[in-house]
């Protein structure tokens, strides 16, 4: 296993590639957007939903507002349901061992993207949906029809990502590797990801690279494909060194696990001895990148920010032990079982397909209904809104 105990530059060999123009299109039940930005950022998601004639489920928090988001969708002629998720109880999603572990070890993240995506999976399960797309609010789709091409592949692949042709969706460390002149690839992620019903048994843990963990079935990678094109909006990965610090544990774990998968191994091989070798190798890569940045012609101000971010990553990495890595993966596997058990219990208690309104009622997400001008019922336009 010596050759596998290192971080790899690419994991593309784990994916099956398809030309979206040659794929038989499939039907989508909904596009789900974990919305944290103001309503104008939903322009592309709303446009994609209109182009593909697909309903939108908008899960809003932070700078997003459900009422204005739903109204924007309505004005564009798109069916949308929007919820202010920061007003919902956290208990809607099961309590996970991994969360408790990271809180105890000071690695917890203040990020609600995983909660939103898991809530989307629960609602999809109860509503009877079978094909959904997770789409971030900073993603542009040059060809919205790529979404239905991805849906067409869900019969054979539980998850299908769109290839990112915009700002690379990497960690700060991987951005620095590329900016220092080293080869660094990207992978599919939750920003533009079609998910079939058979993959609803996966969940998104609250850790950086949560979407990479979602792709796993608890032991290895689910059959995964890539097609079409998505464009990630540009951002500055070095603006705040705390970003690199918060990403380091999730990036280390994911890169370590996927390096094993690249070599035909499984999570069972990610034992104490594996991490005892992998962790120093990870730190060597970061130290080496610092040296390459220092010797590069990058502008001095940018260079200083890159080095500060990389040093923050090293500082956090020194707190990561082989024992923590092994414990996290063990707790994560237990959480996978808990999540699947939770879904089975929901299906047993509510065997009938109840639609999205029934799903909201099942999860005790209250809403008021009032007739529109055409006499049809719509959810009230307060903090939770729906428009036909």
N, C-alpha and C positions, 0 to 999 in steps of 0.2 A: 504493500500500500504506500510505499515511499513516494511514488510519483504523484499521489493524490493529495498529499499533505501540504497543499499550497493553494493560494487564491488564484483562480483562473481569470484570464482576460475576457473570456466569452463563454456563454452557455448555450449558444445557438444550436449546438448539436442535439440538444434535448427537445427541440421543437420541430414540427412538421410544417413546411412552408407551402402556401397556396396562393395562386394568382386570383384575386377577388373577381376579376372579370370572367374567369373560367369556372367559377363555383356556382352551383345551383342555389338560388336564394331561398331563404326560409322565413317563416313568420316569426315576428317578435311579439311578446306579450307586453313589454314595457321597457323604457329606458329609465334607469335609476341614477339620480345625480346627488352625490353628497355635496351639498351647496354651502360654502362658507363665505362666498364673496357677494358683493352687491348684485342686484338683479341684472344690470347690463352684461355681466359675465355669463349669463345664461343664454345669450343671443345664439351661440352656436348649437347648444343642446336643443333649444327650442326649434331652431331651423332644421336640425337633423330629425327631430320628432315629426315635424310637419312634412318633410320630404319623404319620410318612410311611413307616414300615417301610423305612428306608434304613440301610445300614451306616455306621459312623463310622470315619474314619482320623484318629487323634489324634497330632499331631506335637508332642512335649512337650520343653520345656527350661526353663531359669531356675527359677521357683517351681513348675513342673508336674512330675509324676512319672508315668511311663507305667503302672506297676503299679497304683497307686491309681486312676488315671483309667480304666483298662480294667475294674477291679473295680467301679467305680461304674456303668459302662455295663452290665456284666453283671447287676448287681443290679436294674437298671431294665428288663432284658429286651431290651437293645439289642446287636446284633452290633457289635463294635468291635475295631479293631487299634490298638495304641498303641506308639509308639517314642520312646525318649529320644534326641532328635536331637543333643544335645550330646555324645553318645558316638559319633557316626558321623563318618567322615572327610569333610572338606570336599570332597575330590576326587570325591565322588558327583555333584556338579554341576560342569560345565565351569568352567575358569578364564576370567574375563571381562576384556576390555581396560578396561572402565569401572572395575572395581575397582582395577586397577593405576594408572589415571590419577588416581583420587581419593586413593589412598594417597600418590602422589607430590606432590599438591597440597594435602595436609592436609585433605581433605574427606571422608575415609572415615568410615562410621558403624558403631558397634558394635550391630548389630541383626541378628537371624537370621530375621526374618519372611520375607524374600525367599528365603533358603535353604530354609526349610520349604515354601513354596509351590512352588518349583521342584522340590523333591524329590517333592511331591505330584503334580506334572504327570508326572514321570518314572515314578513308580509306576503312575499311572493309564494311561499309554501302554503299559507292559509288561503290565499286568493286563488290557488290552483294554477298559477303561472308555471310555465315549463321552460321558457326561453327569455332571459333578460339580458340587458347590457348595463354594466356599470360605466358611467361616463363622467369624468371630472369636469368641473366648470371652467378649467383653464385649458381645455382641449378643443382644437379646431379639426373638423373633418372635411378634407377637400372633396371627398366623395361620400356623402351620407349613406349611399346605397351599400357601402362596404359593411355597414352594420347588419344588413339582411344577408349579405354574403357570409359573414361570420356566423349568423344564426343558422344558415344552411349547413354549416359544418358541425353543428352541435349534435347531430345524430351519431357521429363517429368520434367526436372529441368533446369531453365534458366542459372544457374551457378553450376559448379562442380569443387571442389578443390581436389588436391592430398594431402594426409596426409603427413605431414613433419616428417620424421624419423631422421633428422639430427639436427643441431644446432637449438634449439627452436626459432621460429620466434616471439619473444615477445619484448615488450618495455624494456628499462633499468630497470624500476621499477619492472616489472614482472620477469625479470631475477634475480634481487636481492631477490625477494620473494622466488624463487625456491632455489637459492644458500644459502639462510639463513635457508633452511630446511622446508619451507612451501610448501603446495600443490599449484601448478600453472600449468594449462593446456595450450594448444595452440589452434588455430582455423585455418580455411582455410584462404588463402590470395592470393594476386595478384602474388606471386612468381611462382605459378604453378596453374593456374586457367583456366578452359575451360568455354567459354562464348558462349551462343546461341544468335541468332539474336534478340530474344524477349527481351534480356537484354541490347541490345545496347542503349536503352533509359536511362540507368544509366550512370553516369559519375564519374570520379575520382577527388574529390576536392583536392586542394593543401594543405593538412594537414596530419599529421601523422595518420596512420590507414585509409588512403584514400580508401583502398580496402574493409574495413568493411562498409564504407559508400556506396561504389559501390553496395554492396549486398542488400542494402535497396531500396525500391521502392518509397520512399518519406514518407511512413507512417509506414511500417513494413518490415520484412525480406522477400525477395523473396524466393520461395522454393529452398533450397540449399542442395547439396549432397556432399559427400566425398568418394573417392575411390582411390585405387592405393597408390603409395609411391613416395615421392620426398625427396631429402636429401639436406638441406641447408648447404653450406660451413660454417665452424666455423669462428667466429670473436670475437673480444673483446668488449663487450658492455660498459665496464668501461674505455676505453682508453681515452676518452675525456668527461668530465662532461657536456659539452655543448650539447651532444647528448640527455641526459636525459631532459635538459631544453627545447630543441626544440620539444621533443615528448610529453611534459606534457599536453598541451591543447588537442591535438588529442586523446591521450590515455584516458584522463578524459572524454571527450565527448563520445567516442566510448564505453568505459566500462559502463558509465552511461546509454546510450541508450540500450546496449545489456543486461544489468541487468533488464531493464523493459521488454524486449522481452522474457527473460528467464521466467518471471512471467506471460506471456500471455497478457501483456499490449502493448501499441503502443506509437509512438512518441508523440502523443497528451498529454500523461501523463507526458512528460518531461517539466513541467512548472516551474515557479519560485520557488514554494514551494518544488518541488522535488530536484532541484539543491541546495537549501538552506540547505537541510539535507545531500545530497550526497557529496558535496564538503568537509565538515569537516570530513566525514567518510573516504574519499580518503586520506586526509592528515594524519589522524590517522593511516591508514595502512602503510604509508611511514614512519612515526615516529616510529611505532612499529617495522618495518623492520630494521631501523637503530639500535634500541636497540638489536635486535636479531643478527645482524651482529657484533656489538661490543662485544657481549657475546660469539660469536662462535669461534671455533679453526681455522678459516680461517687465512692464513698467513698475517702478519701485513701490508705488502705493498699492497696486494690485498684488504685487509679490508679497508685501507685508501682510495683507489680509489673508492670502492663501496660506502662508506659513503659520499665522495665528490659528487658522482653522485646523490645519494638520496637527499642530501641537496640542490643540484641544482634544482632537481625536486620540492622540497618543496618551494623553493624561487619563482619558476615560478608559482606554484599552488596558492600562495598567491595573485597573480595578476588576477586569474580567479574568476569571480563573477557569481552569478546566472543570472544576467542580460546579461552578455556576452554569457553564454551558451544558453539562450533562443534566443537571437538575432542571434547567429550563426546558430542554427537549422532553424530558420525562413528564414534567407537568403539562407541557403542550399536548403530548399524546393523550394524557388523561382528559384534558379539556376537549380534545377531538371526540372522545367517547361521550363526554357530558353533553356536548352540543348535539350529537346525533341522537342521544337518548331524549334530549329536550324536544327535538323535532318529531321523534316517534310518538312521544306523549301528546304533543299538540295534534298530530294526525289522528291518534286514537280517540282523543276527546272531541275532535271536530272532523269526522271522516268525510263530510260533504264539502264539495267545493263551494265556497261562500262568496267569492268575488272580493274585491278590494274593500268595499264598505263592510262586509261581514268580517274580513280580517281585522279591520280597525276595531270593530266591536269586540271581537274575541280577545284582543290584547288590551281591552279597556282603554283605548284611545278615544276619548269622547269627542263627539262632533254634533252640531245641530244641523238639521235639514230644513230647507225652505224652498218652496217652488219658485222657479224662475218665470219669466214672462211667457214662456211656452207651456207652463204648467208642470214641467219636469222638475224633479227634486234635485237639488244640488246641496253639497255641504256648505254650511255657513261660512261666510267670508271673514271670520275673525282670525284667530291665530292658526287655524287649520282650514285649508280651503280646497275646494274641488270645483272644476268647471268642465262641463261636457262640451 
